[in-house]
Every structure is written in structure tokens, then in C-alpha cells.
Amino acid sequence: MPTLTVTSKGQVTLRKELLGHLGVSPGQRVDVEVLPGGRIQIQAERPPGTIEAFIGLLAGQTDRTATLEELDAAAAEGWAGGCAGTVQAP
């Protein structure tokens, strides 16, 4: 287990191998969770998803375009607890 030293300013520097394990690069942020028993958990900050990434999630998966009626039906089925994504090809 690596040992780290606390500076006079109360700072700790993580070594390269620890940063690599976290998948953190210079300039990135880390999340710290305070746990019971004097422990902390550190992990790479994960940015929240964007609507742009969601919209493009299925881009290029098919050359078929759904009609507005098919989209409305799929949305209604999803809200009703059905199995969304069962739109049939023409």
C-alpha cells in the first residue's frame, strides 16, 4: 500500500501510479467521499451526461427514420411501462 506525506499546508500529492489507477490526467477533478472510521474514498469525477450525447447515442445505427407517429407511440408505450423500442420496420 503506497504511503503519502501530508505537507505543512495540509495537502497530499497522489503519485502517478495512483492517478493512473484512477484514470485521472492533469487538470481533471476527483470526487472525495468521507467514510466512517477516518476513511475517504477518491474517484475520478464523472461528468454528467449531456442531452447532446443522448440524442446522438443511436446515430448511425440504422438508415431508417421513424415517423412522428411511431415516435409518439413509442414514447406513450414507454411511459405506460411497456417495452419501448419495438417500432417495426415498414
Secondary structure as the mmCIF struct_conf table of DSSP 4:
data_model
#
loop_
_struct_conf.conf_type_id
_struct_conf.id
_struct_conf.beg_label_comp_id
_struct_conf.beg_label_asym_id
_struct_conf.beg_label_seq_id
_struct_conf.end_label_comp_id
_struct_conf.end_label_asym_id
_struct_conf.end_label_seq_id
STRN STRN1 VAL A 6 VAL A 6
TURN_TY1_P TURN_TY1_P1 SER A 8 LYS A 9
BEND BEND1 GLY A 10 GLY A 10
STRN STRN2 VAL A 12 VAL A 12
HELX_LH_PP_P HELX_LH_PP_P1 THR A 13 ARG A 15
HELX_RH_AL_P HELX_RH_AL_P1 LYS A 16 LEU A 22
TURN_TY1_P TURN_TY1_P2 GLY A 23 GLY A 23
TURN_TY1_P TURN_TY1_P3 PRO A 26 GLY A 27
STRN STRN3 VAL A 30 LEU A 35
TURN_TY1_P TURN_TY1_P4 PRO A 36 GLY A 38
STRN STRN4 ARG A 39 ALA A 44
HELX_LH_PP_P HELX_LH_PP_P2 PRO A 47 GLY A 49
HELX_RH_AL_P HELX_RH_AL_P2 ILE A 51 ILE A 55
TURN_TY1_P TURN_TY1_P5 GLY A 56 GLY A 60
BEND BEND2 GLN A 61 GLN A 61
BEND BEND3 ASP A 63 ASP A 63
HELX_RH_AL_P HELX_RH_AL_P3 LEU A 68 TRP A 79
TURN_TY1_P TURN_TY1_P6 ALA A 80 GLY A 81
BEND BEND4 GLY A 82 GLY A 82
HELX_LH_PP_P HELX_LH_PP_P3 VAL A 87 ALA A 89
#
